[in-house]
C-alpha cells in the first residue's frame, strides 16, 4: 500500500546555492581572528591580551548565577524530567520568577541584560542540572523571538513582544520542514499577502519549544507580486492563533524533556506589522541571529565536559583494579587527561568567543561556528570516554544504579543527550561547508569569476587581473613568519612553555592557507564538491583556534594569579593532543579514500551490494520516509500545551 506524499519542490543545485549565498553577510566590516587564521595570518593581537568583562557586568552576572545555582539544586529534578519526559510546570514557573527567560533582554523591557559571557555561563550551569531545561532556555532566547527582534525588530515590535518574552512567554523558532532541512531554497510554507495581513499555510518539523510556545518566529515564503518583493520572510506569530495545530510531540533518544513537535499552519492570519525586517530577508535574519546564537550550544557542551571530568575524577579514584585506582592505569589515565585538557580548551574557546561578541569589536561569525562545531564533536567524545571509564556502570541507567544501591550517575544519559548537538543548529557536515565558504571568501572575492561557468570572458579577464594582484601580495607572506623564530611569543613561557605551541599555530596557519590555495588551483570550480577535503581544512582551523584560545586563557589566569600553573599544564596537554590530531588531518588532506568512497556510494545506490544486506530482518515500521506535508486543515487533535495552562 503506497502512502501519499507531498510533491517535492525541486530546485537546481545552482539555485539552492544562490539562495544560501544571498543570505550570507557579504561584507567583513570588522576584523576576524579565525578568518585571518584561515588566510595564513596569525593575528594574536586580536585575542591577546584576553578581553575582559567590565566590573558591573561581572557583578550582575555573578549575582544571577548564585540565584540560578540555588534554584537548580533545589528545584530541578533531572531524574524526574528524564523519567516523565516533561519539564514540570513549577520548574518553568520558577525560571520565569528568576527572570531566566529574559537573561539577554534589555532591563528596559523587563529583562536581566546579561552579557553573552554570563548568559553562556548560566546555560552551562542549568544545562548541567538538566540538558532539557538548558535547551528550553536556549531555544527561547538564542534563536526564538528575543534575538531577531533585538537585532532587526522595529521599536513597536520590541515594545510589544520583548516584555512578554522577558517574563512570561516562551518562544520557538520554526524553519525546518518535513522535506526541507539545510536547503531553504525548497521552503514550502507560504505567507500570502492579503490586505494588512499575511496568510500562512504549511507544516514545520522539529519545532523545539513549539509544543509549549506562546510566540513563534516562523520562516515562510512570500510569493512575488505587485508591491511585494517576495522571498523567504520572518514573522512573529501568536502560537494560539486560529489555524495553528501542534499535530505531534516528538520523542527522541535524548533530551527527553524538550517540547519539540510538528506544527501545521492553515489559513493563519498574521498582521503585516508582525513581519521582521523586509520581505526576502528571513534567511539573512536567521543566519545573522545564529552568529552569536550558536554560542549557546558550546556553552552547554563545556558544562557537560566539566561534569564528565568531575565524575571521571571521583570514580577513577574510588574504583580499584589490580592493586591501584583505575585512574593510575595508563589506559584509563589517558582518557581522563583528554577530558580535562579538552574541557579547559572548550571553556577557553567559549569564553573568548563570548567576550568578543560582547565587545563587538570583531566579526565572530566564524569563531561562533567553530565553537559550535568543535564543542559538539569534542563533548560527544568526552561523554563516550566517560561511559568507557565507568564500564558496565556507564551503560547502566542512573535509575537502575540507584535501585540497586549505588550512586545514580546518568553517564549513559549524557551520551544520549549530547548526541543531538552534532545535528541541530547546523549538522557537523553543514557546519563544515558553512565555515569553509567563509574561510575561502577572500579567494572567491578576487577569483570567483574565474571558476564561474556563467561569467563572460571579459569578466574572467578582469577577475584574473584582480587575482594576480591579490596573490602577488599574499602568497609570499605564506613562506615565512614568526613561527620560525625561537624567541617568538616568549611571554607565554612561565614554568611550562606554551610559546612553542603558538609558533606551531602560526606555522600551520600558513600551511593551511597554502593547502587551500593549492586545492583551489587544482580543482577550481569542482572545489565545492570536495567536501571531505573542505571538512578537514575546517577541522584543522578549529584545532588551531582552540590551541590559541587555550594558550591565551592560560596566560590570562596566570596574570590574574588564579590557577595559573595548573592552567598552563592543561593548555600544554591540550595543545600536545591537538597537534597530533592536526598532523593526522594534514596527512589526510592528500592521502584519503575520498575518490574510492564515491565509487562505493554509487554502487550502494545502484544496488550493486544489496546481497550484502541479506541474512537480517528489518524491524522498521511501514510508511513513507518523509511524512506528507500537503497544506490544508489539520485532521489531528491539537497537542499544544502551554505551561501553566
Buried (B, 14 or more C-beta within 10 A) or exposed (E): EEEEBBEEBEBEEEEBBEBBEBBBBEEBEEEBBBBBBBBBBBBBEBBBEBBEBEEEBBEBBEEBBEEBBEBBEEBBBBBBBBEEBBBBBEBBEBBBEBBBBBBBBBEEBBBBBBBBBBBBBBBBBBBBBBBBBBBBBBBBBBBBBBBBBBBBBEEEBBEBBBBBBBBBBBBBBBBBBBBBBBBBBBBBBBBBBEEEBBBBBBBBBBBBBBBBBBBBBBBBBBEEEEEBEBBBBBBBBBBEEEBBBBBBBBEBEBBBBBBBBBBBBBBBBBBBEBBBBBBBBBBBBBBBBBBBBBBBBBBBBBBBBBBBBBBBBEBBEEBEEEEEBBBBEEEBBEBBBBBBBBBBBBBBBBBBBBBBBBBEEBBBBBBBBBBBBBBBBBBBBBBBBBBBBBBEBBEBBBEEBEEEEEEBBBBBBBBBBBBBBBBBBBBBEBBBBBBBBBBBBBBBBBBBBBBBEEBEEEBBEBBEEBBEEBBEEBEEEBEEBBBEEEEBBEEBEBEBEBBBBBBBBBBBBBBBBBBBBEBBEEBEEEBBEBEBBBBBBBBBBBBBBBBBBBBBBBBBBBEEEEEBEBBBBBBBBBBBBBBEBBEEBBEBBEEEEEEEEEEEEEEEEEEEEEEEEEEEEEEEEEEEEBBBBEBEEBEEEEBBBBBEE
